[in-house]
Amino acid sequence: MQEIADSHKEIGAEIKVTVAEGDPATEIVKQVIQNGHDLVIKSVDGQTVGKLFGGIARSLLRICPYPLWLLKPDIDGEFDRMLTAVDFDASDEAHRNPNQKLIEILSLIHI
């Protein structure tokens, strides 16, 4: 994993590899909270029979307090449209900030 991360340094990407033990979704959320990430992007295994997402993705949908972008590599490619849900009536800072970040992220993505 570190070799893959290092191969992207030449384009200016800073990729940190972290290894953790425990429930994958819980460990991902811990990293997100501890490091103040703005967005979680997860590749979803396309081989889950009869289900849209596997167990880790479903857990993240339930417990991740930050925006979550799930991608199916065999389906997702170039995007024609994107959708995000924001709460424009959020009354406290904790809910307003993630909403604003989502809007900023989507405005930067060129489709």
C-alpha positions as CSV (number, residue, x, y, z in Angstrom):
1,M,0.0,0.0,0.0
2,Q,2.8,2.4,0.8
3,E,4.4,1.8,-2.7
4,I,1.1,2.8,-4.3
5,A,0.8,5.9,-2.1
6,D,4.4,6.8,-2.9
7,S,3.8,6.5,-6.7
8,H,1.4,9.4,-6.5
9,K,3.9,11.9,-4.9
10,E,5.1,13.1,-8.2
11,I,1.7,14.6,-9.0
12,G,1.6,16.3,-5.6
13,A,-0.8,13.9,-3.9
14,E,-0.2,13.4,-0.2
15,I,-1.4,10.0,0.8
16,K,-1.0,8.6,4.3
17,V,-1.3,4.9,4.8
18,T,-2.7,3.8,8.2
19,V,-3.1,0.2,9.4
20,A,-5.7,-0.4,12.1
21,E,-7.2,-3.4,13.8
22,G,-10.9,-3.9,14.6
23,D,-14.2,-3.3,12.9
24,P,-13.4,-1.7,9.5
25,A,-16.2,0.9,9.5
26,T,-15.5,1.9,13.1
27,E,-11.8,2.3,12.4
28,I,-12.5,4.4,9.3
29,V,-14.8,6.7,11.3
30,K,-12.2,7.0,14.1
31,Q,-9.6,8.1,11.5
32,V,-12.1,10.6,9.9
33,I,-12.8,12.2,13.3
34,Q,-9.2,12.2,14.6
35,N,-7.8,13.7,11.4
36,G,-10.7,16.0,10.4
37,H,-11.3,14.7,6.9
38,D,-14.0,16.3,4.9
39,L,-15.1,13.4,2.8
40,V,-14.9,9.6,2.9
41,I,-14.7,7.8,-0.5
42,K,-15.0,4.0,-0.4
43,S,-14.9,1.5,-3.2
44,V,-17.7,-1.0,-3.0
45,D,-17.2,-4.6,-3.9
46,G,-19.5,-5.3,-6.9
47,Q,-19.7,-9.0,-6.1
48,T,-22.2,-8.7,-3.2
49,V,-25.0,-10.9,-4.5
50,G,-28.5,-9.5,-4.1
51,K,-27.4,-6.4,-2.2
52,L,-26.5,-2.9,-3.3
53,F,-23.6,-2.6,-0.9
54,G,-21.5,-4.9,1.3
55,G,-21.4,-4.8,5.1
56,I,-18.7,-2.2,5.6
57,A,-20.4,0.3,3.2
58,R,-23.8,-0.3,5.0
59,S,-22.1,0.3,8.4
60,L,-20.5,3.5,7.1
61,L,-23.9,4.7,5.9
62,R,-25.2,4.3,9.4
63,I,-22.3,5.6,11.5
64,C,-20.1,8.0,9.5
65,P,-20.7,11.6,10.6
66,Y,-19.2,13.0,7.5
67,P,-20.1,12.9,3.8
68,L,-19.6,9.5,2.3
69,W,-19.1,8.7,-1.4
70,L,-19.5,5.1,-2.3
71,L,-18.3,4.0,-5.8
72,K,-18.8,0.7,-7.6
73,P,-15.7,0.4,-9.9
74,D,-17.5,-1.8,-12.4
75,I,-20.3,0.7,-12.8
76,D,-19.0,4.1,-11.9
77,G,-16.9,5.9,-14.4
78,E,-17.5,9.3,-15.7
79,F,-20.4,11.1,-14.0
80,D,-23.2,12.7,-15.8
81,R,-25.0,13.9,-12.6
82,M,-24.2,14.1,-8.9
83,L,-26.6,14.4,-6.0
84,T,-25.9,15.4,-2.4
85,A,-28.3,16.0,0.4
86,V,-27.8,19.1,2.5
87,D,-29.8,20.6,5.3
88,F,-30.1,24.3,4.6
89,D,-32.1,24.8,7.8
90,A,-29.3,23.4,10.0
91,S,-29.4,25.5,13.1
92,D,-26.0,24.6,14.7
93,E,-22.4,24.9,13.5
94,A,-21.8,21.2,13.7
95,H,-24.4,20.6,10.9
96,R,-23.8,23.8,8.9
97,N,-20.1,23.1,8.3
98,P,-20.5,19.7,6.7
99,N,-23.3,21.0,4.5
100,Q,-21.1,23.9,3.3
101,K,-18.2,21.5,2.7
102,L,-20.4,19.3,0.5
103,I,-21.5,22.3,-1.6
104,E,-17.8,23.4,-2.0
105,I,-16.6,19.9,-3.0
106,L,-19.4,19.5,-5.6
107,S,-18.7,23.0,-7.0
108,L,-15.0,22.0,-7.6
109,I,-15.8,18.7,-9.4
110,H,-16.1,19.1,-13.1
111,I,-18.4,16.7,-14.7
